[in-house]
Amino acid sequence: MKKDYPNIFEPITVKRTTFKNRVVMTPMGTNYGEPDGQMSYQHINYYRLRARGGVGLIIVENANVDYPTGSNGTSQIRIDHDSYMPRFYKLTEVLHDEGAMVAIQINHAGASASSARTGVQPVSSSNIPSKDGGETPRPLEKDEIEAIVKKYGEAAKRAMTAGFDAVEVHCGHSYLISQFLSPIYNKRTDEFGGSAENRARFAKMVIEEVRNQVGPFFPIICRISADEMLEGGNTLEDCLEYLQYFEKEVDIFNVSAGLNQSLQYQIDSNCYADGWRSYMAKAVKEKYGKPVITMGNIRSPKVANDILDKGDADFIGIGRGLIADPDWVNKAEFGCEDDIRKCISCNIGCAGNRIGNNRPIRCTVNPAVLVGDEYKKLKVNKDCNVVVIGGGTTGMEAACTAAEVGCTTFLVEKADHLGGLAVEISKFPDKNRLRDFPDYLQRRMAKLHNLHTFLSTEPTAEFIKSLNPDIIVNSTGSLPLILPIPGLKENVNAEGGKIHTVLGIINNLPNYPEDMTGKKAVVIGGGAVGLDVVEYFAPKGADTTVIEMMPFIGAGLDPITKVSIADLMKKYNVHQRPSTALQEVRPDCFVVKNPDGSIEEVDFDYGCICMGLKSNNPVLDMLNEEFGDGSVEIMNIGDSKRQRRIIDGTLEGRNIIKVLEKRGFIG
């Protein structure tokens, strides 16, 4: 409860603005904006849910100060014209009514803009692309720099007039000000390039102009990449040097890290410890004596409270954790910590959707990002028995949802435990955060007295009939795909053999040595599962090769994992062999066909078959035969319908509400 985490819930005043607690919702792009740059009403509701959930300060995602050249994202909001102010006023009115303070981040994308969206060549400090393979920008002239400075000030004045309580100037993450600050991008030889003071000149001009426009008492937040985490980029020590040139008018530093090429440190990969970045915030605070925000996989109230208690930071920034659970703060305050639906840092529905696919954000563990738990207001109007077969995350979500609206629910699982593939994959050391989702679902299930679980139970027709089902949910998951390749079936997972599927590897984890120097690991399959295996073997010193029949490795990965795994493979000299097809499996080697058509034997000490997963439907035919007369609704969901990702199964599990409505149990 509140008394357990006193540091989180201690108010703090900056200038004349008092924040009721220390939790900040950090700015994250959503793609919820209207095509013209307005905030949409679904956008406003998204923020309203987080304000209602107890957040002290919400920093709204980056708003463009200079359209079109400064535009970033598919449907980025704009603050470059007075016409956007009425909708912003509505937003601040709603969030204040829910008890939150609200700021907005103002930004110019610079070289991170795309001419395909804007119709103009991107601009920057120099002609260096903001990311590998990015567009070459045009260096800004001095008069253009001065004009952009004015636009930042005008945007800040609009924010204050629209009812925001503070404004954040984005000086990090490979956007325009960052492109001036970083020696990676800034190759200028005039007064805006070269020395730290010169590279900081643009940031200084912007922040001073913002101060001139908003007056002395309006808080200015500055977001920085305190360590760019790249060779040749600014280190933390470099950052502490250049901040002296513009820190005077900054009231709060939002201390982040990373650039586009080190995205895994900016939007944290799931392998990084909770609160791992707090040392950066501490360094900024100690040097300049200003309040600081830290963030970085902070998912536990205890971790947040400890960071504050040590004095590393004054505010705790939570981003993806509030996408996953908008009520994080209230649950921590009122003794419901076990109910927190923790972010698993998978980066699929958030960064994967927005950055990778230009789609609005969603969430693997929260199937209702925009509307919250509205479904819980619904209740069945007559008796309804729901039988869920399969206790993976999809089946557990379906079972919980059905029970929460009043159905008598039975979950039948053949294994002696729940969690399915998520529990198995979480046994890899760098994937252990994945376990939080099935653990949360089990705690949720335990509180539902109308949900009955049968473990180690075969779902026979007789047993299911005894439960008098009105709705049957088939959620039996997936199994590793074994293709009809000569020698594969005979050698994979064989007792005493060297070749395993991903599940065989997981079952054998206790037997692998910590030091694999001198050993060879060969992974067949360069998709997500195969790269999880690479991530396990390569850091242990194994000479690791990944073989993929497609022309590229890592198809379908979210952008954070893609950057992270590329960095790992470079660091550990992983041999990448795309366009290479497995022809035959022998006990101690794989026979492959190379892109040039030649045949090669690739020997190994550890052979790994990660060719994907296939739907597992051991009882679906029986269900259709026994209950297929239409009196019982049969749902086939998750991987048992089609092998996909956890995010798809979670949504399909929640969608049992639609079946209940269709069948007349709700409504």
C-alpha positions as CSV (number, residue, x, y, z in Angstrom):
1,M,0.0,0.0,0.0
2,K,0.9,3.7,0.0
3,K,2.8,3.2,3.3
4,D,4.9,0.4,1.7
5,Y,6.2,2.8,-1.0
6,P,6.3,6.2,0.6
7,N,8.8,7.6,-1.8
8,I,6.6,7.0,-4.8
9,F,3.7,8.8,-3.3
10,E,5.5,11.8,-1.8
11,P,4.4,15.0,-3.6
12,I,7.0,17.2,-5.2
13,T,6.9,20.9,-6.3
14,V,8.9,22.2,-9.2
15,K,8.6,26.0,-9.7
16,R,5.0,26.6,-8.7
17,T,3.7,23.2,-10.0
18,T,3.1,20.4,-7.5
19,F,3.0,16.8,-8.6
20,K,0.9,14.4,-6.4
21,N,3.4,11.5,-6.8
22,R,6.6,10.7,-8.5
23,V,5.3,8.5,-11.4
24,V,5.7,10.0,-14.8
25,M,4.1,8.5,-18.0
26,T,7.0,9.1,-20.4
27,P,6.2,10.2,-23.9
28,M,5.7,7.4,-26.5
29,G,4.4,7.6,-30.0
30,T,1.0,5.9,-30.5
31,N,-0.2,6.5,-34.1
32,Y,-3.5,7.5,-32.5
33,G,-3.5,11.0,-34.0
34,E,-5.8,12.1,-36.8
35,P,-4.3,12.4,-40.3
36,D,-4.3,16.2,-40.1
37,G,-2.3,16.1,-36.8
38,Q,-5.1,16.6,-34.4
39,M,-5.4,14.5,-31.3
40,S,-8.2,12.0,-31.8
41,Y,-10.9,11.3,-29.2
42,Q,-9.6,7.7,-28.8
43,H,-6.2,9.3,-28.2
44,I,-7.7,11.4,-25.4
45,N,-9.3,8.4,-23.9
46,Y,-6.0,6.5,-23.9
47,Y,-4.4,9.2,-21.8
48,R,-7.5,9.6,-19.6
49,L,-7.3,5.9,-18.6
50,R,-3.6,6.4,-17.4
51,A,-4.6,9.6,-15.6
52,R,-7.5,7.8,-13.9
53,G,-5.0,5.1,-13.0
54,G,-3.1,7.4,-10.7
55,V,-0.2,8.8,-12.7
56,G,1.2,12.1,-11.3
57,L,2.5,13.5,-14.5
58,I,1.7,12.5,-18.1
59,I,4.0,13.7,-20.8
60,V,2.1,13.5,-24.1
61,E,4.0,12.1,-27.0
62,N,6.1,14.3,-29.3
63,A,4.3,17.0,-31.1
64,N,5.7,18.5,-34.3
65,V,6.7,22.1,-34.1
66,D,7.5,22.6,-37.9
67,Y,5.3,20.8,-40.4
68,P,6.2,19.2,-42.8
69,T,10.0,19.1,-42.3
70,G,9.9,18.3,-38.6
71,S,7.3,15.5,-38.9
72,N,7.9,12.1,-37.5
73,G,5.7,9.0,-37.5
74,T,2.6,8.0,-39.5
75,S,0.1,10.1,-37.6
76,Q,2.1,12.4,-35.4
77,I,0.3,15.1,-33.6
78,R,1.1,18.8,-34.4
79,I,1.5,21.9,-32.3
80,D,2.7,24.2,-35.1
81,H,-0.6,26.1,-35.5
82,D,-3.2,27.6,-33.3
83,S,-5.9,25.4,-34.9
84,Y,-4.6,22.5,-32.8
85,M,-5.2,24.2,-29.5
86,P,-8.9,23.5,-28.9
87,R,-8.3,19.7,-28.9
88,F,-5.3,20.1,-26.7
89,Y,-7.4,22.1,-24.3
90,K,-9.9,19.3,-24.2
91,L,-7.1,16.8,-23.4
92,T,-5.7,18.9,-20.5
93,E,-9.2,19.4,-19.2
94,V,-9.9,15.7,-19.2
95,L,-6.6,14.7,-17.6
96,H,-6.8,17.4,-14.9
97,D,-10.3,16.2,-14.1
98,E,-8.8,12.8,-13.4
99,G,-6.2,14.3,-11.1
100,A,-3.0,14.2,-13.3
101,M,-0.6,17.0,-14.3
102,V,0.1,17.0,-18.0
103,A,3.0,18.1,-20.1
104,I,3.6,17.8,-23.8
105,Q,6.9,17.0,-25.6
106,I,7.7,19.4,-28.5
107,N,10.0,18.1,-31.2
108,H,11.5,18.4,-34.7
109,A,12.4,15.1,-36.3
110,G,15.3,16.5,-38.4
111,A,16.9,13.6,-40.4
112,S,14.5,11.2,-38.7
113,A,11.7,12.5,-40.9
114,S,10.9,10.7,-44.2
115,S,10.4,12.4,-47.5
116,A,7.9,9.7,-48.4
117,R,5.6,11.2,-45.7
118,T,6.6,14.8,-45.9
119,G,7.3,15.3,-49.6
120,V,10.6,17.2,-48.8
121,Q,14.2,16.3,-48.1
122,P,14.9,15.9,-44.4
123,V,17.1,18.5,-42.7
124,S,19.7,18.1,-40.0
125,S,22.9,19.5,-38.6
126,S,24.9,17.8,-41.4
127,N,24.3,15.4,-44.3
128,I,24.5,12.3,-42.1
129,P,21.5,9.9,-42.1
130,S,19.9,9.4,-38.7
131,K,20.0,5.6,-39.0
132,D,21.7,3.0,-41.1
133,G,20.1,3.1,-44.6
134,G,18.2,6.3,-43.8
135,E,17.8,9.2,-46.1
136,T,20.6,11.7,-46.6
137,P,19.5,15.0,-45.0
138,R,20.3,18.6,-46.1
139,P,22.3,20.7,-43.6
140,L,20.4,23.6,-42.2
141,E,21.5,27.2,-42.9
142,K,21.9,29.6,-40.0
143,D,18.7,31.5,-40.8
144,E,16.7,28.2,-41.0
145,I,18.1,27.3,-37.6
146,E,16.9,30.6,-36.1
147,A,13.5,30.1,-37.7
148,I,13.1,26.7,-36.1
149,V,14.2,28.1,-32.7
150,K,11.3,30.5,-33.0
151,K,8.9,27.7,-33.8
152,Y,9.9,25.8,-30.7
153,G,9.1,28.9,-28.6
154,E,5.7,29.4,-30.3
155,A,4.8,25.8,-29.8
156,A,5.7,26.0,-26.1
157,K,3.5,29.1,-25.7
158,R,0.6,27.3,-27.4
159,A,1.1,24.4,-24.9
160,M,0.9,26.7,-21.9
161,T,-2.2,28.5,-23.3
162,A,-3.9,25.1,-24.0
163,G,-3.6,24.2,-20.3
164,F,-0.5,22.1,-20.1
165,D,1.4,22.2,-16.8
166,A,4.9,21.9,-18.4
167,V,6.6,21.4,-21.7
168,E,9.3,19.0,-22.6
169,V,12.0,19.8,-25.2
170,H,13.3,16.6,-26.8
171,C,17.1,16.8,-27.1
172,G,17.7,13.1,-27.6
173,H,17.0,9.9,-29.5
174,S,18.3,11.0,-32.9
175,Y,15.9,13.9,-33.4
176,L,17.0,17.3,-34.6
177,I,18.5,18.7,-31.4
178,S,20.2,15.4,-30.8
179,Q,21.6,15.6,-34.3
180,F,23.3,18.8,-33.4
181,L,24.5,17.5,-30.0
182,S,26.0,14.2,-31.2
183,P,29.4,14.0,-32.9
184,I,28.0,11.0,-34.9
185,Y,25.7,13.4,-36.8
186,N,27.2,16.8,-36.4
187,K,30.1,17.4,-38.8
188,R,29.6,21.2,-39.1
189,T,32.6,23.6,-39.0
190,D,30.7,26.8,-38.1
191,E,29.5,28.0,-34.7
192,F,27.1,25.0,-34.4
193,G,29.7,22.3,-34.8
194,G,33.0,21.0,-33.4
195,S,33.3,21.7,-29.7
196,A,30.8,20.6,-27.1
197,E,29.8,24.3,-26.6
198,N,29.2,24.8,-30.3
199,R,27.2,21.5,-30.7
200,A,25.1,22.6,-27.7
201,R,24.4,26.0,-29.2
202,F,21.2,25.0,-30.9
203,A,19.8,23.4,-27.8
204,K,20.7,26.5,-25.8
205,M,18.9,28.8,-28.3
206,V,15.8,26.6,-28.3
207,I,15.5,26.3,-24.5
208,E,16.1,30.0,-24.0
209,E,13.5,30.9,-26.6
210,V,11.0,28.5,-24.9
211,R,11.7,30.3,-21.6
212,N,11.2,33.6,-23.2
213,Q,7.8,32.5,-24.4
214,V,6.5,30.7,-21.3
215,G,7.9,33.0,-18.6
216,P,9.8,32.2,-15.4
217,F,7.4,29.9,-13.6
218,F,6.4,27.4,-16.2
219,P,8.4,24.1,-15.8
220,I,10.7,23.2,-18.7
221,I,11.6,19.5,-19.0
222,C,14.5,18.5,-21.2
223,R,14.8,14.9,-22.5
224,I,18.4,13.8,-23.2
225,S,20.2,10.7,-24.4
226,A,22.7,10.8,-21.5
227,D,24.8,8.0,-23.1
228,E,24.4,7.4,-26.8
229,M,25.8,3.9,-26.4
230,L,27.7,4.0,-29.7
231,E,31.3,4.2,-30.7
232,G,32.1,7.8,-31.5
233,G,28.9,9.1,-29.8
234,N,28.5,11.1,-26.6
235,T,29.2,9.2,-23.5
236,L,27.7,10.0,-20.1
237,E,30.8,12.1,-19.3
238,D,30.4,14.0,-22.6
239,C,26.7,14.7,-21.8
240,L,27.6,16.0,-18.4
241,E,30.0,18.4,-20.1
242,Y,27.6,19.8,-22.8
243,L,24.6,20.2,-20.4
244,Q,26.4,23.1,-18.8
245,Y,25.7,25.2,-21.8
246,F,21.9,25.0,-21.6
247,E,21.0,23.6,-18.1
248,K,20.2,27.1,-16.6
249,E,16.6,27.3,-17.9
250,V,15.9,23.6,-17.5
251,D,13.8,22.6,-14.5
252,I,13.7,18.8,-14.9
253,F,16.0,16.5,-16.9
254,N,14.3,13.4,-18.4
255,V,17.4,11.2,-18.5
256,S,17.2,8.6,-21.3
257,A,19.8,6.9,-23.5
258,G,20.5,5.7,-27.0
259,L,20.1,6.8,-30.6
260,N,18.5,5.1,-33.6
261,Q,21.4,2.8,-34.1
262,S,21.3,1.8,-30.4
263,L,17.6,1.6,-30.1
264,Q,17.7,-1.3,-27.7
265,Y,19.0,1.1,-25.0
266,Q,16.3,3.7,-25.7
267,I,13.3,1.3,-25.8
268,D,14.8,-1.3,-23.6
269,S,15.3,-4.9,-24.7
270,N,13.7,-7.4,-22.3
271,C,17.1,-8.7,-21.1
272,Y,18.0,-5.4,-19.2
273,A,17.4,-5.3,-15.5
274,D,14.7,-3.2,-14.0
275,G,15.8,0.3,-13.5
276,W,19.2,-0.3,-15.1
277,R,19.6,3.3,-16.3
278,S,19.2,5.0,-13.0
279,Y,22.9,5.6,-12.6
280,M,22.7,8.1,-15.5
281,A,20.0,10.1,-13.9
282,K,22.0,10.1,-10.6
283,A,25.0,11.5,-12.4
284,V,23.0,14.4,-14.0
285,K,21.3,15.1,-10.6
286,E,24.6,15.2,-8.7
287,K,26.3,17.5,-11.2
288,Y,23.5,20.0,-11.8
289,G,21.3,19.7,-8.7
290,K,18.1,19.6,-10.9
291,P,15.2,17.1,-10.4
292,V,15.6,14.1,-12.8
293,I,13.4,11.5,-14.3
294,T,14.8,8.0,-14.8
295,M,13.2,5.1,-16.7
296,G,14.2,1.7,-18.1
297,N,12.2,-1.5,-17.5
298,I,10.9,-0.2,-14.2
299,R,8.0,-2.5,-13.6
300,S,8.0,-3.2,-9.9
301,P,6.9,-0.6,-7.2
302,K,9.7,-1.8,-5.0
303,V,12.3,-1.1,-7.6
304,A,10.8,2.3,-8.2
305,N,10.7,3.1,-4.5
306,D,14.3,2.0,-4.0
307,I,15.6,4.2,-6.8
308,L,13.9,7.2,-5.2
309,D,15.0,6.1,-1.7
310,K,18.7,6.0,-2.9
311,G,18.3,9.5,-4.4
312,D,19.2,8.3,-7.9
313,A,16.2,10.1,-9.3
314,D,13.2,12.3,-8.2
315,F,10.7,10.9,-10.7
316,I,10.1,7.4,-12.0
317,G,9.3,7.3,-15.7
318,I,7.1,4.4,-16.9
319,G,6.2,4.1,-20.5
320,R,5.3,0.6,-21.8
321,G,4.4,-0.4,-18.3
322,L,1.4,2.0,-18.4
323,I,0.4,0.7,-21.8
324,A,0.3,-2.8,-20.2
325,D,-1.5,-1.6,-17.1
326,P,-3.0,1.9,-16.9
327,D,-3.8,1.3,-13.3
328,W,-0.2,0.5,-12.2
329,V,-0.1,3.5,-9.8
330,N,-3.4,2.9,-8.1
331,K,-2.6,-0.8,-7.7
332,A,0.7,0.1,-6.1
333,E,-0.9,2.7,-3.8
334,F,-3.9,0.7,-2.6
335,G,-2.4,-2.7,-1.9
336,C,-3.1,-4.5,-5.2
337,E,0.4,-5.0,-6.4
338,D,-0.2,-8.6,-7.3
339,D,-2.8,-7.4,-9.8
340,I,-0.3,-5.4,-11.8
341,R,-0.2,-6.6,-15.3
342,K,3.6,-6.1,-15.9
343,C,5.0,-5.2,-19.2
344,I,7.2,-8.1,-20.5
345,S,9.3,-5.7,-22.7
346,C,8.6,-7.7,-25.8
347,N,8.2,-4.5,-27.9
348,I,5.8,-6.2,-30.3
349,G,2.5,-4.3,-29.9
350,C,4.1,-1.0,-29.1
351,A,7.4,-0.3,-30.9
352,G,6.7,-3.2,-33.3
353,N,3.4,-1.8,-34.4
354,R,4.4,1.9,-34.5
355,I,8.0,1.9,-35.7
356,G,8.0,-1.4,-37.5
357,N,4.7,-1.4,-39.3
358,N,3.2,2.2,-39.1
359,R,0.2,0.9,-37.1
360,P,-1.4,2.2,-33.9
361,I,0.1,0.7,-30.8
362,R,-1.3,-2.4,-29.1
363,C,0.0,-4.6,-26.3
364,T,0.8,-8.3,-25.9
365,V,-0.5,-8.5,-22.4
366,N,-3.2,-5.9,-22.5
367,P,-5.8,-6.6,-25.3
368,A,-7.7,-3.3,-24.5
369,V,-5.2,-0.5,-24.5
370,L,-7.7,2.1,-25.6
371,V,-10.8,1.1,-23.5
372,G,-9.4,-0.6,-20.4
373,D,-11.4,-3.1,-18.5
374,E,-14.8,-2.0,-19.6
375,Y,-15.8,-5.6,-20.3
376,K,-15.9,-6.2,-16.5
377,K,-19.1,-4.1,-16.4
378,L,-20.8,-6.8,-18.4
379,K,-22.5,-9.7,-16.7
380,V,-24.2,-12.8,-18.1
381,N,-27.9,-12.8,-17.9
382,K,-28.3,-16.6,-17.6
383,D,-26.3,-19.6,-16.6
384,C,-23.4,-20.3,-19.0
385,N,-20.8,-23.0,-18.7
386,V,-17.5,-22.4,-20.6
387,V,-14.9,-25.1,-21.0
388,V,-11.4,-24.0,-22.0
389,I,-9.1,-26.7,-23.3
390,G,-5.4,-25.7,-23.0
391,G,-3.8,-23.7,-20.2
392,G,-1.4,-21.5,-22.2
393,T,-1.7,-17.7,-22.1
394,T,-4.4,-17.7,-24.7
395,G,-6.6,-20.2,-22.8
396,M,-5.9,-18.5,-19.5
397,E,-7.0,-15.1,-20.8
398,A,-10.2,-16.7,-22.3
399,A,-10.9,-18.5,-19.0
400,C,-10.4,-15.4,-16.9
401,T,-12.5,-13.2,-19.1
402,A,-15.4,-15.6,-19.2
403,A,-15.3,-16.1,-15.4
404,E,-15.1,-12.3,-14.8
405,V,-18.4,-11.7,-16.5
406,G,-20.1,-14.5,-14.6
407,C,-19.7,-17.7,-16.5
408,T,-19.0,-20.9,-14.7
409,T,-15.7,-21.7,-16.3
410,F,-13.6,-24.9,-16.4
411,L,-10.0,-24.9,-17.7
412,V,-8.6,-28.3,-18.6
413,E,-4.8,-28.7,-19.1
414,K,-3.1,-31.9,-20.0
415,A,0.2,-30.9,-18.4
416,D,0.8,-30.6,-14.6
417,H,1.2,-26.8,-14.9
418,L,-0.2,-23.7,-16.7
419,G,1.5,-21.2,-19.0
420,G,2.2,-23.3,-22.1
421,L,5.0,-22.2,-24.4
422,A,5.5,-18.8,-22.6
423,V,6.7,-20.6,-19.5
424,E,9.0,-22.8,-21.5
425,I,10.6,-19.9,-23.5
426,S,11.0,-17.9,-20.3
427,K,13.5,-20.5,-19.1
428,F,16.1,-19.0,-21.4
429,P,18.0,-16.5,-19.1
430,D,17.4,-13.5,-21.4
431,K,13.7,-14.3,-21.7
432,N,12.8,-14.7,-18.0
433,R,10.7,-11.6,-18.0
434,L,8.2,-13.4,-20.3
435,R,7.2,-15.5,-17.3
436,D,5.5,-12.5,-15.7
437,F,2.5,-12.8,-18.0
438,P,1.5,-16.4,-17.2
439,D,2.2,-15.7,-13.5
440,Y,-0.1,-12.7,-13.6
441,L,-2.8,-14.8,-15.3
442,Q,-2.5,-17.5,-12.6
443,R,-2.9,-14.9,-9.8
444,R,-5.9,-13.5,-11.7
445,M,-7.4,-17.0,-12.0
446,A,-6.9,-17.7,-8.3
447,K,-9.3,-14.9,-7.3
448,L,-12.1,-16.2,-9.4
449,H,-14.2,-18.7,-7.4
450,N,-16.3,-19.6,-10.5
451,L,-13.2,-20.7,-12.4
452,H,-12.2,-24.3,-11.9
453,T,-8.9,-25.7,-13.1
454,F,-8.1,-29.3,-13.9
455,L,-4.4,-30.1,-14.4
456,S,-2.9,-33.3,-15.6
457,T,-6.3,-34.0,-17.2
458,E,-7.0,-35.5,-20.6
459,P,-9.9,-33.6,-22.3
460,T,-11.9,-36.6,-23.3
461,A,-15.4,-36.3,-24.7
462,E,-16.9,-37.9,-21.6
463,F,-15.2,-35.5,-19.3
464,I,-16.1,-32.4,-21.3
465,K,-19.7,-33.6,-21.6
466,S,-19.9,-34.0,-17.8
467,L,-19.2,-30.2,-17.6
468,N,-22.4,-29.4,-19.6
469,P,-20.6,-26.8,-21.8
470,D,-22.4,-24.0,-23.6
471,I,-19.1,-22.8,-25.1
472,I,-15.9,-24.8,-25.7
473,V,-12.7,-22.9,-26.3
474,N,-10.0,-25.0,-28.0
475,S,-6.6,-23.5,-27.1
476,T,-4.1,-26.3,-27.4
477,G,-1.2,-24.3,-28.7
478,S,1.6,-25.3,-31.1
479,L,4.5,-27.6,-31.4
480,P,7.9,-27.4,-33.1
481,L,7.6,-27.9,-36.8
482,I,9.4,-31.0,-38.1
483,L,9.6,-31.0,-41.9
484,P,10.0,-34.2,-44.0
485,I,13.7,-33.7,-44.5
486,P,15.9,-36.9,-44.6
487,G,17.2,-37.8,-41.2
488,L,15.5,-35.1,-39.3
489,K,12.7,-37.1,-37.6
490,E,15.1,-39.9,-36.6
491,N,17.8,-37.6,-35.1
492,V,15.9,-34.7,-33.5
493,N,15.6,-35.0,-29.7
494,A,17.0,-38.5,-29.8
495,E,18.3,-39.9,-26.5
496,G,22.0,-39.1,-26.2
497,G,21.9,-37.2,-29.5
498,K,23.3,-33.7,-30.4
499,I,20.2,-32.4,-32.2
500,H,17.2,-30.8,-30.4
501,T,14.2,-28.6,-31.1
502,V,13.8,-25.5,-29.0
503,L,11.8,-27.5,-26.5
504,G,14.5,-30.1,-26.4
505,I,17.1,-27.4,-25.8
506,I,15.0,-25.9,-23.0
507,N,14.7,-29.3,-21.3
508,N,18.4,-29.7,-21.5
509,L,19.4,-26.3,-20.2
510,P,20.7,-27.5,-16.9
511,N,23.2,-29.8,-18.7
512,Y,24.8,-27.2,-20.9
513,P,28.2,-25.9,-19.7
514,E,28.6,-22.2,-18.9
515,D,31.8,-22.0,-21.0
516,M,31.3,-23.4,-24.5
517,T,34.6,-22.1,-26.0
518,G,35.7,-24.5,-28.6
519,K,32.2,-25.9,-29.3
520,K,30.2,-25.4,-32.4
521,A,26.4,-24.6,-32.2
522,V,24.5,-24.6,-35.5
523,V,20.9,-23.3,-35.5
524,I,18.6,-24.1,-38.4
525,G,16.1,-21.3,-38.7
526,G,16.7,-17.6,-38.4
527,G,13.3,-16.5,-37.1
528,A,12.4,-15.3,-33.6
529,V,12.8,-18.8,-31.9
530,G,16.0,-19.6,-33.7
531,L,17.5,-16.2,-32.6
532,D,16.5,-16.9,-29.0
533,V,18.7,-20.0,-29.3
534,V,21.5,-18.0,-30.9
535,E,21.2,-15.5,-28.0
536,Y,21.7,-18.4,-25.6
537,F,24.7,-20.1,-27.2
538,A,26.8,-17.2,-28.6
539,P,27.5,-15.4,-25.3
540,K,28.7,-18.7,-23.8
541,G,31.6,-18.7,-26.3
542,A,30.2,-21.3,-28.7
543,D,31.2,-20.8,-32.4
544,T,27.6,-20.1,-33.5
545,T,26.1,-20.3,-37.0
546,V,22.5,-19.5,-38.0
547,I,21.2,-21.0,-41.2
548,E,18.1,-19.7,-42.8
549,M,16.5,-20.7,-46.1
550,M,14.9,-17.2,-46.7
551,P,17.1,-14.3,-48.1
552,F,17.2,-12.6,-44.7
553,I,17.5,-13.5,-41.0
554,G,15.1,-12.1,-38.4
555,A,11.9,-11.8,-40.5
556,G,9.0,-10.4,-38.5
557,L,11.1,-9.2,-35.6
558,D,10.2,-6.0,-33.8
559,P,12.7,-3.2,-34.4
560,I,14.1,-3.3,-30.9
561,T,14.9,-7.0,-31.1
562,K,16.2,-6.6,-34.6
563,V,18.8,-4.0,-33.5
564,S,19.6,-5.9,-30.4
565,I,20.2,-9.3,-32.0
566,A,22.2,-7.7,-34.9
567,D,24.4,-6.1,-32.2
568,L,24.8,-9.5,-30.4
569,M,25.6,-11.4,-33.6
570,K,28.3,-8.8,-34.5
571,K,29.7,-8.9,-30.9
572,Y,30.0,-12.7,-30.9
573,N,30.9,-13.2,-34.5
574,V,27.9,-15.3,-35.3
575,H,28.0,-16.7,-38.8
576,Q,24.9,-15.7,-40.7
577,R,23.9,-17.9,-43.6
578,P,20.7,-16.8,-45.3
579,S,19.4,-18.3,-48.6
580,T,20.8,-21.7,-47.3
581,A,18.5,-24.7,-47.2
582,L,18.7,-27.8,-45.1
583,Q,18.9,-30.9,-47.2
584,E,19.7,-33.7,-44.8
585,V,20.2,-34.3,-41.1
586,R,23.0,-36.6,-39.8
587,P,23.8,-37.3,-36.2
588,D,26.7,-34.8,-36.1
589,C,26.2,-32.6,-39.1
590,F,23.7,-30.8,-41.3
591,V,23.8,-31.1,-45.0
592,V,22.9,-27.8,-46.6
593,K,22.5,-26.3,-50.0
594,N,24.3,-23.0,-50.3
595,P,23.1,-20.0,-52.4
596,D,25.4,-20.9,-55.2
597,G,23.9,-24.4,-55.4
598,S,26.8,-26.2,-53.8
599,I,26.2,-28.9,-51.1
600,E,28.1,-28.6,-47.8
601,E,28.3,-30.6,-44.6
602,V,28.2,-28.3,-41.5
603,D,29.3,-30.1,-38.4
604,F,28.4,-29.2,-34.8
605,D,28.5,-30.1,-31.2
606,Y,25.0,-28.6,-30.6
607,G,22.5,-28.9,-33.4
608,C,19.3,-26.9,-33.1
609,I,16.2,-27.2,-35.2
610,C,14.1,-24.0,-35.0
611,M,12.1,-24.1,-38.3
612,G,9.0,-22.6,-36.7
613,L,6.0,-24.0,-34.9
614,K,2.8,-25.6,-36.1
615,S,-0.7,-25.7,-34.7
616,N,-1.4,-28.5,-32.3
617,N,-5.0,-29.8,-32.4
618,P,-5.2,-33.2,-30.8
619,V,-8.9,-32.9,-29.8
620,L,-10.5,-30.5,-32.3
621,D,-11.9,-33.2,-34.6
622,M,-13.4,-34.9,-31.5
623,L,-15.0,-31.6,-30.4
624,N,-16.5,-31.0,-33.8
625,E,-17.8,-34.6,-33.9
626,E,-19.3,-34.7,-30.4
627,F,-20.5,-31.1,-30.2
628,G,-20.9,-30.0,-33.8
629,D,-24.7,-29.8,-33.9
630,G,-24.6,-26.1,-33.2
631,S,-26.0,-26.3,-29.6
632,V,-22.5,-25.7,-28.3
633,E,-20.3,-22.9,-29.6
634,I,-16.7,-24.2,-30.4
635,M,-14.0,-21.6,-30.5
636,N,-10.6,-22.4,-31.9
637,I,-8.1,-19.7,-30.8
638,G,-4.5,-18.8,-30.4
639,D,-1.8,-21.0,-31.9
640,S,-4.2,-23.9,-32.2
641,K,-5.9,-21.9,-34.9
642,R,-2.8,-20.6,-36.6
643,Q,0.7,-20.3,-35.2
644,R,1.4,-16.6,-34.4
645,R,2.4,-14.6,-31.3
646,I,1.2,-14.2,-27.8
647,I,-0.4,-10.8,-28.6
648,D,-2.8,-12.5,-31.1
649,G,-3.9,-15.2,-28.6
650,T,-4.4,-12.7,-25.8
651,L,-6.8,-10.7,-28.0
652,E,-8.6,-13.8,-29.2
653,G,-9.0,-14.9,-25.6
654,R,-10.6,-11.6,-24.6
655,N,-12.9,-11.9,-27.6
656,I,-14.9,-14.6,-25.9
657,I,-17.0,-11.6,-24.9
658,K,-18.2,-11.4,-28.5
659,V,-19.3,-15.0,-28.6
660,L,-21.2,-14.5,-25.3
661,E,-23.0,-11.6,-26.9
662,K,-23.7,-13.5,-30.1
663,R,-25.1,-16.4,-28.1
664,G,-27.3,-14.1,-26.0
665,F,-25.6,-14.6,-22.7
666,I,-24.8,-10.9,-22.5
667,G,-27.0,-8.1,-23.8
